[in-house]
Amino acid sequence: NGGQKGQGQGEEKNEGKNGQQGGQGGSKRGNEYEALLAILHKGRKIAADQNADGKKFDAVGMRPYVHAPKMMAAGLSIEAIIDAMTMTWPKEIRRELNGGSDLPPFDQRKYEKAKAVPEITVEEIEKFLLPLIKETEGKSAYLPALVALADKRVPILQVGEKGTGKTTNAEHLAQALAEEWGREMPFGFASMTSGTSPGEFKGRITLKDYLPSLFQSIYENGGVFLFDELDAGDENLLTLLNSALANKQFVNAQGDVINQSDHFVPIAAANTMGLGANGEYTGRNRQDAAVLDRWAMGRIRVEFDVPLAEYLFWTEVSNHAV
């Protein structure tokens, strides 16, 4: 159940504080969820150190912290979980994560035979989760800045690595504004890539009727709308969006002029600064200067939030392991 030795502490001040018993050795080992969290922190640190040395191969974001405890609660071993997370990693990096020993590929056909669900009590979970709830309130540390920009109607662009919580931030922004402004603030989103139809924004005309888009509803009635993958954006979609933000109105698919609500909050997410593809994000496009200018003053660099990752981890343990 793990085979991981000498789990290191994370590089951030708060990292790994809830996973300190990752070492192996019979009764000396802490519960298996603690060990799993320690390994996630260690894997993230290894990847970050390699990136800092100019040997970038991957980055560990929030998703492993959400899915790994669910996988363990389903009976998958630590080896199987880490094998899935590091399948594309260099062999020597996998070995480093596994305490110097080779991490063999896990054969999922052996799942039923190897299935073992670790036990953990509500009291053990609360020992870790309650302090994190007090510290984070289940929200990102970026939320106050996002609310401040939204209050002043500054279009927001979150720029950060994959898995840093950009979509979750936008959802939490809608919830926070609903409370602060005392009104409903629905949340919607759409990808800005070429596979997305303009109908996602302008609505669709069918043989029988006109179907308005969620974007139109939020644009004219108020709410938070996330324009995802902005740096991979299709030029036609970006031109439509830029016009709607600049003119505070747009024309939908059936020719109606839709006026922008005072409570419409645009927020975008990107992995790059919009200057084109790089070695990791090869599908990104160089964006038009007018598009970049529209979001320039509301840019926020979003980095990995350790306390929030631990909060999400123990929340999933609470939801699936008990």
ZIMOMO-V151899 format. One record per residue. N is the residue number from 1. SS is DSSP state (H for helix, E for strand, C for the rest). PSI is psi as a letter, one per 40 degrees, with the letter a starting at -180 (* if undefined). BURIAL is 1 if it has 16 or more other ideal C-beta (glycine too) atoms within 10 Angstrom, else 0. Layout:
BEGIN
((N/SS/PSI/BURIAL) (N/SS/PSI/BURIAL))
END
This chain:
BEGIN
((1/C/g/0) (2/C/c/1) (3/C/f/0) (4/C/h/1) (5/C/i/0) (6/C/f/0) (7/C/h/1) (8/C/i/0) (9/C/i/0) (10/C/i/1) (11/C/d/0) (12/C/i/1) (13/C/d/0) (14/C/e/0) (15/C/h/1) (16/C/e/1) (17/C/d/1) (18/C/e/1) (19/C/f/1) (20/C/e/0) (21/C/f/0) (22/C/e/1) (23/C/i/1) (24/C/i/0) (25/C/g/0) (26/H/b/0) (27/H/e/0) (28/H/e/0) (29/C/i/1) (30/C/a/1) (31/C/i/1) (32/H/d/1) (33/H/d/1) (34/H/d/1) (35/H/d/1) (36/H/d/1) (37/H/d/1) (38/H/d/1) (39/H/d/1) (40/H/d/1) (41/H/d/1) (42/H/d/1) (43/H/d/1) (44/H/d/1) (45/H/d/1) (46/H/d/1) (47/H/d/1) (48/H/d/1) (49/H/d/0) (50/H/d/1) (51/H/d/0) (52/H/d/0) (53/C/e/0) (54/C/e/0) (55/C/f/0) (56/C/h/0) (57/C/d/0) (58/C/i/1) (59/C/h/1) (60/C/h/1) (61/C/a/1) (62/C/d/1) (63/H/d/0) (64/H/d/1) (65/H/d/1) (66/H/d/1) (67/H/d/0) (68/H/d/1) (69/H/d/1) (70/H/d/0) (71/H/d/1) (72/H/d/1) (73/H/d/1) (74/C/e/0) (75/C/e/0) (76/C/i/1) (77/C/i/1) (78/H/d/1) (79/H/d/1) (80/H/d/1) (81/H/d/1) (82/H/d/1) (83/H/d/1) (84/H/d/1) (85/H/d/1) (86/C/e/1) (87/C/d/0) (88/C/e/0) (89/C/i/1) (90/C/i/0) (91/H/d/0) (92/H/d/0) (93/H/d/1) (94/H/d/1) (95/H/d/0) (96/H/d/1) (97/H/d/1) (98/C/f/1) (99/C/f/1) (100/C/e/0) (101/C/i/0) (102/C/i/0) (103/C/g/1) (104/C/i/0) (105/C/h/0) (106/C/h/1) (107/C/h/0) (108/H/e/0) (109/H/e/0) (110/H/e/0) (111/H/d/0) (112/H/d/0) (113/H/d/0) (114/H/e/0) (115/C/h/0) (116/C/h/0) (117/C/h/0) (118/C/i/1) (119/C/i/0) (120/C/i/1) (121/C/i/0) (122/H/d/0) (123/H/d/0) (124/H/d/1) (125/H/d/1) (126/H/d/0) (127/H/d/0) (128/H/d/1) (129/H/d/1) (130/H/d/0) (131/H/d/1) (132/H/d/1) (133/H/d/0) (134/H/d/0) (135/H/d/0) (136/H/d/1) (137/C/f/0) (138/C/e/0) (139/C/i/1) (140/C/i/1) (141/C/e/1) (142/C/e/1) (143/H/d/1) (144/H/d/0) (145/H/d/0) (146/H/d/1) (147/H/d/1) (148/H/d/0) (149/H/d/1) (150/H/d/1) (151/H/d/0) (152/C/e/0) (153/C/f/0) (154/C/h/0) (155/C/h/1) (156/E/h/1) (157/E/h/1) (158/E/h/1) (159/E/h/1) (160/C/i/1) (161/C/i/1) (162/C/i/0) (163/C/f/1) (164/C/e/1) (165/C/f/1) (166/H/d/1) (167/H/d/1) (168/H/d/1) (169/H/d/1) (170/H/d/1) (171/H/d/0) (172/H/d/1) (173/H/d/1) (174/H/d/1) (175/H/d/0) (176/H/d/1) (177/H/d/1) (178/H/d/1) (179/H/d/0) (180/H/d/0) (181/H/e/0) (182/C/f/0) (183/C/i/0) (184/C/h/0) (185/C/g/1) (186/C/i/0) (187/E/h/1) (188/E/i/1) (189/E/i/1) (190/E/i/1) (191/E/i/1) (192/C/e/1) (193/C/i/1) (194/C/e/0) (195/C/e/0) (196/C/h/1) (197/C/i/0) (198/C/d/0) (199/H/d/0) (200/H/d/1) (201/H/d/1) (202/H/e/1) (203/C/i/1) (204/E/i/1) (205/E/h/0) (206/C/a/0) (207/C/d/0) (208/C/d/0) (209/C/i/0) (210/E/h/0) (211/E/h/0) (212/C/i/1) (213/C/i/1) (214/H/d/1) (215/H/d/1) (216/H/d/1) (217/H/d/1) (218/H/d/1) (219/H/d/1) (220/H/e/1) (221/H/e/0) (222/C/i/1) (223/E/a/1) (224/E/h/1) (225/E/h/1) (226/E/h/1) (227/E/g/1) (228/E/i/1) (229/C/f/1) (230/H/d/1) (231/H/e/1) (232/H/e/1) (233/C/i/1) (234/C/h/1) (235/H/d/0) (236/H/d/0) (237/H/d/1) (238/H/d/1) (239/H/d/0) (240/H/d/1) (241/H/d/1) (242/H/d/1) (243/H/d/0) (244/H/d/1) (245/H/d/1) (246/H/d/0) (247/H/e/0) (248/C/f/0) (249/E/i/0) (250/E/i/1) (251/E/h/0) (252/C/a/1) (253/C/d/1) (254/C/e/0) (255/C/e/0) (256/C/i/0) (257/E/h/0) (258/E/h/1) (259/E/i/0) (260/C/h/1) (261/C/i/0) (262/C/e/0) (263/C/e/1) (264/E/h/1) (265/E/h/1) (266/E/h/1) (267/E/h/1) (268/E/i/1) (269/E/i/1) (270/E/i/1) (271/C/e/1) (272/C/i/1) (273/C/e/0) (274/C/e/1) (275/E/e/0) (276/C/i/0) (277/C/i/0) (278/C/a/0) (279/C/d/0) (280/C/d/0) (281/C/g/1) (282/C/e/0) (283/C/e/0) (284/C/i/1) (285/C/i/1) (286/E/h/0) (287/C/i/1) (288/C/i/0) (289/H/d/0) (290/H/d/0) (291/H/d/1) (292/H/d/1) (293/H/d/0) (294/H/d/1) (295/H/e/1) (296/H/d/0) (297/H/e/0) (298/H/f/1) (299/E/h/1) (300/E/h/1) (301/E/h/0) (302/C/h/1) (303/C/i/0) (304/C/h/1) (305/C/h/1) (306/H/d/1) (307/H/d/1) (308/H/d/1) (309/H/d/1) (310/H/d/1) (311/H/d/1) (312/H/d/1) (313/H/d/1) (314/H/d/1) (315/H/d/1) (316/H/d/1) (317/H/d/1) (318/H/d/1) (319/H/d/0) (320/H/e/0) (321/C/e/1) (322/C/*/0))
END
